[in-house]
């Protein structure tokens, strides 16, 4: 679940995540449909940072594809 200002904004089941996409300012956990997912602002981690999260994902979840986001969304 993603919460913004204490309110639920988006919910995606872990089993639906198939790709970790990286943009300049955020990471996106993309769901099976290729559209839905959870976007994580790289500057908003409260524990660790975006790089340590990315490393954890690559090491602990090799089944989840990693790659750059489509250039049109690379903000």
C-alpha positions as CSV (number, residue, x, y, z in Angstrom):
1,X,0.0,0.0,0.0
2,X,1.1,3.5,-0.7
3,X,0.0,6.2,1.8
4,X,0.1,9.9,1.1
5,X,-0.6,12.2,4.1
6,X,-1.8,9.2,6.1
7,X,-4.4,8.2,3.5
8,X,-4.3,5.1,1.3
9,X,-3.5,6.2,-2.3
10,X,-2.8,3.0,-4.1
11,X,-2.7,-0.7,-3.3
12,X,-0.9,-3.3,-5.4
13,X,-0.4,-6.9,-4.3
14,X,3.2,-8.0,-4.1
15,X,2.4,-11.0,-6.3
16,X,1.4,-8.6,-9.1
17,X,4.8,-6.9,-9.3
18,X,6.8,-8.0,-12.4
19,X,9.2,-5.2,-13.0
20,X,11.3,-2.6,-11.1
21,X,11.7,0.4,-13.4
22,X,14.1,3.3,-12.7
23,X,13.6,6.9,-13.7
24,X,15.7,10.0,-12.7
25,X,13.6,10.9,-9.7
26,X,11.6,7.7,-8.9
27,X,11.4,4.0,-8.9
28,X,8.3,2.2,-10.1
29,X,7.2,-1.3,-9.1
30,X,5.1,-2.2,-12.1
31,X,2.3,-4.7,-12.1
32,X,1.5,-7.4,-14.6
33,X,-0.7,-5.2,-16.8
34,X,2.3,-2.9,-17.4
35,X,0.4,0.2,-16.4
36,X,-0.5,0.0,-12.7
37,X,2.1,0.0,-10.0
38,X,3.6,2.0,-7.1
39,X,5.9,4.9,-7.8
40,X,8.5,5.6,-5.1
41,X,10.1,9.1,-5.0
42,X,13.9,8.5,-4.6
43,X,14.1,11.4,-2.1
44,X,11.3,10.3,0.2
45,X,12.7,7.1,1.7
46,X,12.4,7.2,5.5
47,X,14.7,4.2,6.1
48,X,17.7,3.7,3.9
49,X,17.7,5.2,0.4
50,X,16.6,4.4,-3.1
51,X,19.9,2.8,-4.0
52,X,19.8,0.4,-1.1
53,X,16.2,-0.5,-1.9
54,X,17.2,-1.2,-5.5
55,X,20.1,-3.4,-4.4
56,X,17.8,-5.2,-2.0
57,X,15.3,-5.8,-4.8
58,X,18.0,-7.1,-7.2
59,X,19.4,-9.5,-4.6
60,X,16.2,-10.7,-2.9
61,X,13.9,-10.7,-5.9
62,X,15.8,-11.8,-9.0
63,X,12.5,-13.0,-10.5
64,X,11.4,-9.3,-10.8
65,X,12.8,-7.8,-13.9
66,X,14.9,-4.6,-13.5
67,X,15.4,-1.9,-16.2
68,X,15.0,1.8,-17.1
69,X,11.6,3.3,-17.5
70,X,10.4,4.3,-20.9
71,X,12.1,7.6,-21.8
72,X,8.8,9.4,-22.1
73,X,8.3,8.9,-18.3
74,X,11.9,9.5,-17.2
75,X,11.3,12.5,-15.0
